[in-house]
Amino acid sequence: MKPIIVGNWKANVNFDMYENLPSDSTNIEVCMAIPYIYIPKAREISKKNISIAAQDCSRFGIGPHTGEIPAEFLKNFDVKYVLIGHSERRAESLENFETLTSKINRALGAGLKVIYCIGENSYERENDIHIKSLYDQFFMVVGQNIQIDIAYEPAYSIGSGILPKKDDVQDVIDQIRKWSRNINVTGRILYGGSIDVNNIETFEDIKGLNGYLVGGSSLTPDFIDLVKKYDEMNFKH
């Protein structure tokens, strides 16, 4: 699998930027996580070699579930990926482990690829209980013998401009790799949190890091340069 960069628009859109994204990236996969109602427009623009992700999916299948968006519907719109467990979803929608497990199972069952987000908050990091928190987020949700991408997003870094120390990120990546091997889980590991074109090289030499989940920066013209830069970085490897 190629390294991947995922732009998460959250509850925003910028199709002017989207239309100018390079479609000739050869060393990485480029993916945009787009609000539900704008996914058809993204399909119409049909950017070659750019994958589409949904930012969430329902824990339920097709049926009497008012307001829900089943994974099967997303698959019908050529969505390739779905984000599950983003810290904003956990906080604002009070998603628990049972809900997250159901969503992952529904998504995988519908043929979608999952990017599952985990991360500690500042209290857990400062009190040295972050590994326990990440362990629970992993093992209480991720099943055995599956392929799933894991996005490590420390909550205190999202939108704050604060990057964690490189050694701290390497330690978490190593833990996730070890946990994945223990239950035969394969997939990429991404980092997310305040990544932009000016700092993406900070974590370049972290072993086992296979991509980035980018929030606010993915709405700006700088994201075009970020994609080009990450593609060039991986040409060297």
C-alpha positions in Angstrom: 0.0 0.0 0.0 1.2 3.5 -0.8 1.6 6.1 1.8 -1.6 8.2 2.1 -2.6 11.8 2.8 -6.2 12.4 3.8 -7.7 15.9 3.8 -10.6 16.1 6.3 -12.9 19.0 5.5 -15.1 18.4 8.6 -18.2 20.7 8.3 -16.6 22.8 5.5 -16.1 22.7 1.8 -13.7 24.2 -0.7 -14.2 22.9 -4.2 -12.0 25.5 -5.8 -9.1 23.9 -4.0 -10.3 20.4 -4.8 -10.5 21.1 -8.5 -6.8 22.2 -8.4 -5.5 19.2 -6.5 -2.8 17.4 -8.5 -4.2 14.2 -10.0 -0.8 12.8 -11.0 0.6 11.9 -7.6 2.5 8.7 -8.2 4.2 7.9 -4.9 1.2 8.5 -2.5 -2.5 8.0 -2.4 -4.6 11.3 -2.0 -7.9 11.1 -0.3 -10.5 13.7 0.6 -13.0 13.2 3.5 -16.0 15.2 2.4 -19.4 16.0 4.1 -22.1 13.6 3.0 -24.2 16.0 0.9 -21.2 17.1 -1.2 -19.9 13.6 -2.1 -22.0 13.5 -5.3 -20.4 16.8 -6.4 -17.0 15.4 -5.7 -17.9 12.4 -7.9 -19.0 14.7 -10.7 -15.7 16.5 -10.7 -14.1 13.1 -11.0 -10.6 13.9 -10.0 -8.5 11.0 -11.3 -6.4 9.2 -8.6 -8.1 11.0 -5.7 -10.1 8.8 -3.4 -13.2 9.9 -1.6 -13.9 9.3 2.1 -16.9 9.8 4.2 -16.4 11.4 7.7 -18.6 8.8 9.4 -21.2 6.2 8.8 -24.1 4.7 10.7 -23.8 1.8 13.1 -27.0 0.5 11.5 -27.7 -1.1 8.2 -30.4 -0.1 5.7 -33.8 0.0 7.5 -36.0 2.1 9.8 -33.2 4.4 11.2 -34.3 8.0 10.7 -31.4 10.4 9.9 -28.8 7.6 9.6 -26.4 7.1 6.6 -25.7 3.4 6.2 -22.3 2.3 4.9 -24.1 0.6 2.0 -25.3 4.0 0.7 -21.8 5.4 0.8 -20.5 2.5 -1.2 -23.1 3.2 -3.8 -21.6 6.6 -4.3 -18.1 5.2 -5.0 -16.8 6.2 -1.5 -13.7 4.2 -0.8 -12.9 5.1 2.8 -14.7 6.1 5.9 -13.3 7.9 9.0 -14.5 6.4 12.3 -13.8 7.5 15.8 -12.6 11.0 15.2 -12.1 12.8 18.5 -14.7 15.4 17.5 -17.3 12.7 16.9 -16.4 11.0 20.2 -16.8 14.3 22.1 -19.8 15.8 20.3 -21.8 12.6 19.6 -20.7 10.7 22.7 -19.6 7.7 20.7 -18.6 4.7 22.9 -16.6 1.6 22.1 -19.7 -0.4 21.3 -20.8 2.2 18.8 -17.4 2.4 17.1 -17.1 -1.4 16.8 -20.5 -1.5 15.1 -19.6 1.2 12.7 -16.3 -0.5 11.8 -18.1 -3.8 11.2 -20.8 -2.2 9.1 -18.2 -0.3 7.0 -16.0 -3.3 6.4 -19.1 -5.4 5.6 -20.2 -2.9 3.0 -16.8 -3.1 1.3 -15.5 0.3 2.6 -11.9 0.8 3.9 -11.8 2.1 7.4 -9.5 4.8 8.9 -10.0 4.4 12.6 -8.9 7.4 14.7 -7.4 7.1 18.2 -5.7 9.6 20.4 -5.1 10.8 24.0 -6.1 14.1 25.5 -3.8 16.5 27.3 -4.7 15.2 30.8 -3.8 11.6 29.8 -0.5 12.6 28.2 0.5 14.8 31.2 -0.3 12.1 33.7 1.4 9.4 31.7 -1.7 7.3 31.2 -1.9 7.9 27.5 -0.7 4.4 26.5 -3.4 2.8 28.6 -6.0 5.1 26.9 -4.7 4.2 23.5 -4.6 0.5 24.4 -8.3 0.6 25.4 -9.3 2.5 22.2 -7.5 -0.1 20.1 -8.4 -3.4 21.8 -12.0 -2.5 22.8 -12.8 -1.7 19.2 -10.5 -3.3 16.6 -11.2 -6.9 15.8 -8.8 -9.7 14.8 -7.7 -10.6 11.3 -8.8 -7.4 9.6 -7.2 -4.7 7.4 -7.7 -1.3 8.8 -5.8 2.0 8.8 -5.2 3.6 12.2 -4.9 7.4 12.5 -3.1 8.6 15.6 -4.5 12.0 16.5 -3.6 13.4 19.9 -6.6 15.5 20.8 -4.5 18.4 22.1 -2.8 18.8 18.7 -6.0 19.0 16.6 -6.4 22.6 15.4 -4.0 23.9 18.0 -0.8 24.3 16.1 0.9 22.2 18.7 2.9 19.2 17.5 3.9 16.4 19.9 7.5 15.5 20.3 8.8 13.2 17.5 10.0 10.6 20.1 6.5 10.5 21.6 4.9 9.9 18.2 7.5 7.2 17.4 6.7 5.5 20.7 2.9 5.4 19.9 3.5 4.2 16.4 5.6 1.3 17.8 2.9 0.4 20.2 0.2 0.4 17.5 2.4 -1.8 15.3 2.9 -4.3 18.2 -0.7 -4.4 19.1 -1.7 -4.9 15.4 0.7 -7.9 15.1 -0.7 -9.4 18.2 -4.2 -9.8 16.6 -3.1 -10.1 13.0 -4.3 -6.6 11.9 -2.7 -5.1 8.8 -2.9 -1.6 7.5 -1.3 1.8 7.5 -0.6 4.1 10.5 -1.3 7.8 10.0 -0.6 10.9 12.1 -3.0 13.7 12.4 -3.0 17.0 14.3 -1.8 20.5 13.1 0.1 19.1 10.0 0.7 21.7 7.3 3.1 22.3 4.4 5.6 24.0 6.7 6.0 21.1 9.2 5.2 17.9 7.4 8.9 17.0 7.2 9.1 17.0 11.0 8.0 13.3 11.3 9.6 12.2 8.0 12.0 9.7 9.5 9.6 8.1 11.9 9.6 4.4 11.3 6.3 2.8 10.6 4.4 6.0 9.8 2.5 5.7 6.5 0.6 8.9 6.1 -1.2 11.9 7.5 -4.7 13.0 8.3 -4.9 16.7 7.7 -7.7 18.9 9.0 -7.8 22.7 8.7 -4.9 22.9 6.2 -6.9 20.7 3.8 -9.2 23.6 3.1 -6.5 26.1 2.0 -4.6 26.4 -1.2 -1.5 25.3 0.8 -2.9 21.8 0.8 -2.1 21.6 -2.9 1.6 22.3 -2.0 1.3 19.9 0.9 0.2 17.0 -1.4 3.0 17.8 -3.9 5.6 18.0 -1.1 4.5 14.7 0.4 4.6 13.0 -3.0 8.2 14.3 -3.5 9.2 13.1 0.0 8.1 9.6 -0.8 9.9 9.6 -4.2 13.1 9.6 -2.2 12.2 6.4 -0.3 
